[in-house]
């Protein structure tokens, strides 16, 4: 059924939920346009609907909104939806781009009444710009300082009422004064396999992919609870189906494709398995420090800590202890090995005796 398997030399597909430039255009086409089209995050959708429709009914400007949670769960999509539901325009920027107060003042002064300003990774905004943002959020005003030294003067600049939507993957990095100025905060949760199946089906319809029921279930189950990863895997499986099969994404095709791209049944990619293999084979299951573990797999410590570790911990394969990282009994089993009695999650002898 599959042709030329021997000459396929893929290096695997990255399962990080951070978006790269090649994904942006496709992801934009797959974004839901309205709250009714948004899949998952039922509690957040209900709360956001009340905030937006309540403001529209009163003729007021909605409160500022903060979305927090891991990347790839729909924070940017919801910000676009807010603008659509309000019937207004949206301006998009990111925290690292706002280094000086003048950068922020220029953007704020160009907002029309009712516009939405979306700041991604808002926890990375520079402190001087953040302090200017406080006054803009509360009083729709900024103070522009002209001149230096004793001759400097402050000129107040009135702003049109707007709604600020912030997104952050590290809510703990936000300063208290900034966090308190948001009228509505929402934490995005990872998706269930059933919700991801709906996401994959919707994306397949938009992309024109012949996706069968069992194929959708298989892709959803390996997507690490993240819609962005689910859409990425769908596109890679589509490539495999068109080149090596008849174009239909069935269970058999999905499994064969994901094997080529080094994505196993738990959603682990090459780097995830390299971390577990090094932890178990080189360090006897740990504990071991994150920097030592990163050197063992040839990656930066930040990559292992921010890309691999969150999912491995959530999947119950890795435990963080004061002495370092430890492989759990589930990790030993997943790698086809028998866990030692000291591995977290292993049955204890005294319990077995009872």
C-alpha positions in Angstrom: 0.0 0.0 0.0 2.9 2.4 0.8 5.4 3.1 -1.9 9.2 3.8 -1.7 9.3 3.6 2.1 13.0 3.0 2.1 13.8 6.3 0.5 11.8 8.4 2.9 14.4 10.2 5.1 12.3 12.4 7.4 13.8 13.8 10.6 10.5 13.7 12.4 8.0 16.5 13.1 8.4 18.9 15.9 5.6 18.7 18.5 6.4 22.0 20.2 3.2 24.1 20.2 5.2 27.3 19.5 4.3 28.6 16.0 6.9 29.1 13.3 6.6 31.2 10.2 5.8 28.3 7.9 2.7 27.5 9.9 1.2 31.0 10.2 -0.7 31.2 6.9 -2.2 27.7 7.2 -3.1 28.3 10.9 -4.8 31.6 10.0 -7.1 29.8 7.5 -8.0 27.3 10.2 -8.9 29.8 12.9 -12.5 30.0 13.9 -14.2 33.3 13.2 -16.9 33.3 15.9 -17.4 32.0 19.4 -20.0 29.5 18.1 -17.3 28.0 15.8 -14.6 27.8 18.6 -14.2 24.2 19.8 -13.3 23.4 23.4 -12.7 25.7 26.4 -16.5 25.6 27.2 -16.2 27.4 30.5 -14.0 30.2 29.0 -16.4 30.6 26.0 -19.4 30.9 28.3 -17.7 33.5 30.5 -16.4 35.5 27.5 -19.8 35.5 25.8 -21.3 37.0 28.9 -18.6 39.7 29.1 -18.9 40.7 25.4 -22.7 40.5 25.0 -23.3 42.2 28.3 -21.1 45.2 27.2 -22.8 45.3 23.8 -26.2 45.3 25.4 -25.2 48.3 27.7 -23.4 50.1 24.9 -20.2 50.0 26.9 -16.6 49.2 26.2 -15.9 45.6 27.4 -13.4 45.1 30.2 -9.8 44.3 29.3 -9.2 40.6 28.8 -6.2 38.4 29.8 -5.8 34.8 28.5 -3.2 32.6 30.1 -2.1 29.0 29.4 0.3 26.9 27.3 0.9 27.8 23.7 -1.3 26.4 20.9 -4.6 26.3 22.8 -6.4 29.2 21.1 -5.5 32.4 22.9 -4.8 34.3 19.6 -7.9 32.9 18.0 -10.1 34.1 20.9 -8.6 37.6 20.6 -9.6 37.7 16.9 -13.0 36.4 17.8 -13.4 39.2 20.4 -12.9 41.8 17.7 -15.3 40.0 15.4 -18.0 39.7 18.1 -17.6 43.4 18.8 -17.6 44.4 15.2 -14.4 46.3 15.6 -10.8 46.3 14.2 -7.9 44.6 15.9 -4.3 45.7 16.2 -1.8 42.9 16.9 1.6 43.3 18.5 3.8 41.4 21.0 5.4 42.2 24.3 9.0 42.0 23.1 8.2 44.5 20.4 7.2 47.2 22.9 10.6 48.1 24.3 10.1 51.9 24.7 7.1 53.9 25.9 7.1 55.7 22.6 6.4 52.5 20.7 3.3 51.9 22.9 2.2 55.5 22.7 2.3 55.5 18.9 0.2 52.3 18.8 -2.4 53.5 21.3 -2.8 56.9 19.7 -3.7 55.2 16.4 -6.6 53.2 17.9 -10.1 54.2 17.0 -13.0 54.0 19.4 -13.9 50.4 20.2 -10.8 48.9 18.7 -9.1 45.8 20.2 -5.4 45.9 20.9 -3.9 42.4 21.2 -0.5 42.0 22.9 0.9 38.5 22.7 3.4 37.3 25.3 2.4 40.4 27.3 4.6 39.3 30.3 7.7 40.2 28.2 6.7 43.9 27.7 9.4 46.3 28.9 8.8 47.9 32.3 8.7 51.6 31.1 6.1 50.7 28.5 4.2 48.6 31.0 3.9 51.5 33.4 2.5 53.7 30.6 0.0 50.9 29.9 -1.4 51.2 33.4 -2.8 54.7 32.8 -4.0 53.8 29.3 -6.0 50.8 30.6 -7.6 52.7 33.5 -8.2 56.3 32.2 -7.6 56.0 28.4 -4.8 58.5 28.7 -1.0 58.5 28.4 1.4 61.2 29.5 4.1 62.0 26.9 7.3 63.5 28.4 8.9 66.1 26.2 12.5 67.2 26.9 15.0 66.1 29.5 16.1 67.3 32.9 14.5 70.2 34.7 13.0 71.5 31.5 11.0 68.3 30.8 7.3 68.6 30.6 4.5 66.1 30.6 1.8 66.4 27.9 -1.4 64.4 28.5 -2.7 62.6 25.4 -6.3 61.4 25.4 -7.0 58.0 23.9 -10.1 56.6 22.3 -11.8 53.9 24.5 -10.4 50.5 23.5 -10.2 46.9 24.8 -6.8 45.4 25.6 -6.5 41.6 25.1 -3.3 40.1 26.6 -2.0 36.6 26.1 0.7 35.0 28.2 2.2 31.5 28.6 3.6 32.5 31.9 1.0 34.2 34.0 3.3 34.1 37.1 5.7 36.4 35.3 3.1 39.2 35.1 3.5 41.9 37.6 0.6 42.3 40.1 -0.3 45.9 39.0 -0.7 44.8 35.4 -2.7 41.6 36.2 -5.1 43.5 38.4 -6.0 45.9 35.7 -7.7 43.2 33.6 -11.4 42.9 34.2 -11.6 39.3 33.0 -8.9 36.7 33.2 -9.2 33.2 31.7 -6.9 30.2 32.0 -6.9 27.9 28.9 -6.8 24.2 29.6 -5.5 21.3 27.5 -8.0 19.7 25.3 -9.5 16.2 25.7 -9.0 13.7 22.8 -12.7 14.0 22.0 -12.4 17.8 21.6 -9.2 17.4 19.5 -11.1 15.0 17.3 -13.7 17.7 16.6 -10.8 20.1 15.8 -9.2 17.7 13.4 -12.5 17.0 11.6 -13.2 20.7 11.2 -9.7 21.4 9.9 -9.9 18.4 7.5 -13.1 19.9 6.1 -11.4 23.2 5.5 -8.3 21.7 4.0 -10.2 19.2 1.9 -8.6 16.1 3.5 -10.4 12.8 3.2 -10.3 12.0 6.9 -11.9 8.8 8.2 -13.3 8.4 11.7 -10.5 6.1 12.9 -7.9 8.3 11.4 -9.2 11.3 13.3 -9.2 9.4 16.5 -5.6 8.4 16.0 -4.3 11.9 15.2 -6.3 13.4 18.1 -4.8 10.9 20.6 -1.3 11.8 19.7 -1.7 15.6 19.7 -0.7 16.3 23.3 -3.9 18.0 24.1 -3.1 20.9 21.8 -5.1 22.0 18.7 -2.1 23.6 17.0 -0.2 20.2 17.2 -3.3 18.4 16.0 -3.5 20.6 12.9 0.2 20.2 12.3 0.0 16.4 12.5 -3.1 16.4 10.2 -1.1 18.2 7.5 1.8 15.8 7.8 -0.5 12.8 7.7 -2.2 14.3 4.6 1.2 14.5 2.9 1.8 10.8 3.6 -1.6 9.8 2.5 -1.3 11.6 -0.8 2.2 10.3 -1.6 2.1 6.8 -0.3 -1.6 5.8 -0.2 -4.8 6.7 -2.0 -5.2 10.1 -0.2 -7.6 8.8 2.5 -6.5 9.2 6.1 -7.5 5.9 7.7 -6.2 4.4 11.0 -3.6 2.4 9.1 -2.4 5.4 7.1 -2.3 7.7 10.2 -0.3 5.2 12.2 2.2 4.6 9.4 2.6 8.3 8.8 3.1 9.2 12.4 5.7 6.4 12.7 7.6 8.0 9.8 7.5 11.4 11.6 8.7 9.8 14.9 5.5 10.5 16.9 4.6 7.5 19.1 1.3 6.5 20.6 1.6 8.8 23.5 2.5 11.8 21.3 6.2 11.7 22.2 8.6 12.9 19.5 12.3 12.1 19.0 13.5 14.6 21.6 11.0 13.5 24.2 12.2 9.9 23.9 15.8 11.0 23.8 15.3 12.7 27.2 13.7 9.6 28.7 16.3 7.3 27.2 19.2 9.4 28.6 17.5 9.7 32.0 16.9 5.9 32.2 20.0 4.5 30.4 22.6 7.0 31.4 21.5 8.1 34.8 19.6 5.0 36.0 16.3 6.9 36.2 17.7 9.9 38.1 17.6 12.1 39.9 19.6 14.3 37.6 19.8 18.1 37.0 18.2 19.7 34.0 21.5 21.1 32.6 23.2 17.7 32.8 20.2 16.1 31.1 20.3 18.7 28.4 23.9 18.1 27.7 23.2 14.3 27.4 20.7 14.9 24.6 22.6 17.7 22.9 20.1 20.4 23.5 19.9 23.7 25.4 18.6 23.5 29.0 15.8 25.9 28.1 14.6 23.7 25.2 14.4 20.6 27.5 12.7 22.6 30.3 10.2 24.5 28.2 9.5 22.2 25.3 9.8 18.6 26.6 9.4 18.7 30.3 5.9 20.1 30.7 4.3 17.4 28.6 6.4 14.6 30.1 5.4 15.7 33.6 1.7 16.0 32.6 1.8 12.5 31.0 3.2 11.1 34.2 6.5 10.1 32.7 8.8 12.4 34.5 8.8 13.8 38.1 10.5 16.9 39.3 12.1 16.6 42.7 14.4 18.8 44.8 17.4 16.7 43.8 16.5 16.7 40.0 14.4 15.0 37.4 13.4 11.4 37.9 11.9 8.9 35.5 8.6 7.4 36.7 7.6 3.7 36.5 5.4 4.7 33.5 8.4 6.0 31.7 10.4 2.8 32.2 7.4 0.8 30.9 7.0 3.1 27.9 10.6 2.5 27.0 10.1 -1.3 27.3 12.1 -1.7 30.5 11.3 -2.9 34.0 11.3 -0.1 36.5 13.3 -0.3 39.8 11.4 -0.3 43.0 12.6 3.2 43.8 11.0 4.7 40.6 8.0 6.9 41.4 4.8 5.0 40.7 6.3 1.5 41.3 4.4 -0.9 43.6 6.0 -1.0 47.0 7.0 -4.5 48.4 5.1 -4.0 51.7 2.0 -3.2 49.8 2.3 -6.2 47.6 2.8 -8.4 50.7 -0.5 -7.2 52.1 
